[in-house]
């Protein structure tokens, strides 16, 4: 039935609280894999400690097919790990209030957190920008959905626009469309081929990630 929103199927967990007071973990809705969840973290008494978007990349999440790998979060909490030690923390979907995960055994990583004072460091922590094309390796289902909606030729055009900033000529369009239809290359494989071209290498650019509102393959 058109317009029916599928029942939510939340998954996620709180992995840790860093020494600087950031809660780290992941969350997604299997019923709506293209939706980045807004999540909140609460004490067991209901007090909210922080909220934000689960939209950052983690390779282990991609390897397990969890929202293409783009469902990690890092949320600033109002209290640090020393004050929270032994506290049961609850991860919720902020929109519905549904509980996703609860734990009193979260860990405090014994690592020194990298500073974020230079432009490259800021970009590296921005989930809306790719740090490398490998971060799209888990997006096979997303690319397949795009092709189902718009067709193989439109995927080729979108791929060229995304990586090269221009449309393919007619011969290139037919060639790349044929490779995809024959299964000689996957959609991600086509992106990798384009990334190896001189045209891409000559004009490096920041590429929007699946977390960016304008990511071309989610339209």
Buried (B, 14 or more C-beta within 10 A) or exposed (E): EEEEEEEBEBBBEBBBBBBEBBBBBBBBBEEBBBBBBBBBBBBEEEEBBBBBBBBBBBEEBBEEEBBBBBBBBBBEBEBBBEEBEEBBBBBBBBEEEEEBBBBEEBEBEEEEEEEEEEEEEEEEEBBBBBBEBEBBBBBBEBBEBBBEEBEBBBBBBBBBEBBBEEEBEEEEBEEBBEBBEEEEBBBBEBBBBBBEEEEBEEEEEEBBBBBBEEBBBEE
